[in-house]
């Protein structure tokens, strides 16, 4: 590839600038001049081999900065060694003038760098960097959308910092999405949360935000031959407290102590504040052909259709098989959670659970109670 006219002109400017600096260095600074010439020779060689404007401009800048730095340091060193005599003072003046000339020439080149000729090169360099950064950001987002945040390890320190920035920003943005509020045994329902429930045709309740998508999903499932029934939807916090207390009392009556009774109650009913039913975005759906909320639901056409198509309506199967160590809940092929169309699509495509999608899988005790139902 042959250098273009702008590149050649840049090389000529570089050589001219270096020459002007060298002429200003006093003859008595022979060693310093040799050093500058040596540096100039190495950098000029790199500049002459440049085949594009960006590389030539970079070489010019390195050349000028190196020469100015050398002249400044050697003159300062020489001045410190000179005695305070008239002749030496003249030499100090000459050395200072050489330094001023070098800095002036450097300023001239830097001004040229800001001109259109070299500004284009700088813009190209910045554009390349921005493209690389944008590409990495996009790739990191895809990794996080696939739920692979914990297993990914950036290659360099620069990439690690960008990764941490992208990861933190994404987590913050998702945490502000009302449809993605995470509620489980590690994340309690926000204290100021207020649901907006509406009544379904069968008397159950669901959040108004997902009423229409849910109804559409049930209708389409029925048209396909399914028999879906919502057996549990929105549940007020007070009711969850009542159900949990009722379970505790059963175990207390059976002779267990308070602590053991609470632990046993939590295996049947979710601790108040940790049930998605309090959000208003969850619905337990079974087939009228099988009203048992257990894994036998998988055998029904209704559940098979819902598990395959729920994402099209903004819902996800909240507690998938083989994810109990992450969700803390057993496989529940009847519990569906509304997260919105975009997120449901991504979660379905990746085959992950909500915790993985939200990058919230680091649970200190997640393996201890993975057999609990969500109720």
Buried (B, 14 or more C-beta within 10 A) or exposed (E): EEBEEBBBBBBEBBBEBBEBBBEBBBEEBEEBBEBBBEBBEEBBEBBBEBEBBBBBBBBBBBBBBBBBEBBBEBBEEBBEEBEEEEEBEEBBEBBEBBBEBBBEBBEBBBEBBEEEBBEBBBEBBEEEEEEEEEEBBEEBBEBBBBBBBEEEEBEEEEEEEBBEEBBEEBBEEBEEEEBBBBBBBBBBBEEEBEBEBBEBEEEBBBBEBBBEBBBEBBEBBEEEEBBBBBBBBBBBBEBBEEBBBEBBEBBBEEEBEEEBBBBBBBEBBBBBBBBBBBBBBBBBBBBEEBEEBBBEBBEBBBBBBBBEBBBBBBBBBBBBEEBBEBBBBBBBBBBBBBBBBEBBBBBBEBEBBBBBBBBBBEBEEBEEBBEBBBB
